[in-house]
Amino acid sequence: MSPGTLLLANSAVVGCALVRDAWSPGVRVPDDGGQLTSQRVRRRGVLLGAASLAAAACGRAAARVAPDTAPTLIRGPARVSAPVAPVSGGHHGAANPAGRPVPVPPMTSAPPAQMTGRATVPVLCWHQLRSWVPTDSAYSRSALICPPARFREQLDALAAAGVTTIGPGDYLAHLRTGIPLPPRPVLLSFDDSQVSQITEGLPQLQQRQLTATFFVMTVVLGKPGWMSPRDLRRLRDAGMTVAAHTWDHHRADRYTGADWSVQLDQPRELLERLLRTPVEHFAYPYGAWSTADFPHLRHAGYSTAFQLSDRGVDRAEPLLTLRRLLVSSSWTGPQLLAAVAAARRPPPPAG
Ligand SMILES: [Zn+2]
């Protein structure tokens, strides 16, 4: 999501808005939503007000996040699947003809400059997929809310252009090792966990045999208008990638103290517990990042982190500053393809 914007405009939560620097003591936090307790939430005070207020306003019934009963996480040392050349419709790794996992050596990473030179895969980002309502701002209509007919037109254009969707694991393998990607690779992504991405987005992707990555903020899971843990498993089972987008969408360039754990560690742990699969990809809320984030992202176990395309990549940490392009709902199919073509150029270094 871009800087300075409000998060919520979902039709299911019309009237809700993330009001920063506000605190709503009545909010209920999912019991295992990053393993937060109400006391820990209160200690963080206003820093956690934004999405908490959203949750209070948008989900007073506050469905609890249902934990899995038998959390058996499948985790490898760094990556559990081979960095195979991906194909459309699947990117989750290797198996031999008999269906057994193929052991692979750990990946070695290229120097940062070489990875930066390889960072030419367009990464597209949508938010809500719904019709506009009168209270939607002009900015939200353009950047955050894509009407279903336009979204379908955009996907049709991508499919007709012969793109191949890849996942962040494929992109990571390519950046680290140079392993080839399929022709015309793109990475499609969705932010913020709105349920319209399940009801509208997922079927449209599947109809076109496209895959995508869903960056989830865990505070809203299970609340009306937002994804549920079951939705996350549905995405996983459909060959999509579920990735992290913090607990409550606070800017990652302002974290201090417990924020690192609450926003980076605990959401990943929760998603892995719900999905029983590694979660190693992250997107910065509002695209905002700081170099101070990098050691904490590494410590939390993230291999990639995605910003937006208004900044260059960090010279030393290209994997943690991969760029994404906000898709405008004003773009026709040809306009989207033009933006995709422009995004295939190597990124500049961050200034
Ligand atoms: Zn976001």
Residues whose N, C-alpha, C, O or C-beta is under 5 A from the ligand:
A	BS01	ZN	M1 D191 D192 P285 Y286
